[in-house]
Amino acid sequence: MLSKIIIVFFVGLIETFLYAGYIIAITKKQVIASSLLMFIYMCIYLIIISYIIKDVNTIPLLIIYSLSCGIGNFLRVRNEK
């Protein structure tokens, strides 16, 4: 279970880091970059959601995933300033 939590944490961190990059690219009107980042983001998002749904103990995974998404967003936005 611990290995699943660690994997989900880092995937959520990377996924939200990419999503924040997508939002930044949109505001800068970078069409190619924003499209590529959205594609990668959606692939990761759908894979992780299907992974969590298949797991019986989803509550801890969802909490870790949400936490890592918040951290990924914080890191990306903080680095953009």
C-alpha positions, 0 to 999 in steps of 0.5 A: 500500500505504501508504494501505491501511495508514493506512486500516486503522490508523485504522479499527482505532483507531476500532473498538476505541475503540467496543468499549471504550465498549461494554464500559464501557456494559455495566458501567454497565448502559446497554442502549441505548448498549451495543446501539448501540455493539455494532452499530457495532462489528460492522459495522466489524469485519466490513467490515475483516475482509472488506477484509483477506481480499480483499487479497493482502498481508494480514500487514502489514495484520493487524499494523497492524490489531492495533496500532491496536486495542490503541491504541484500547483504551488510549485509551478505557480511559485516558480513562474513569478 
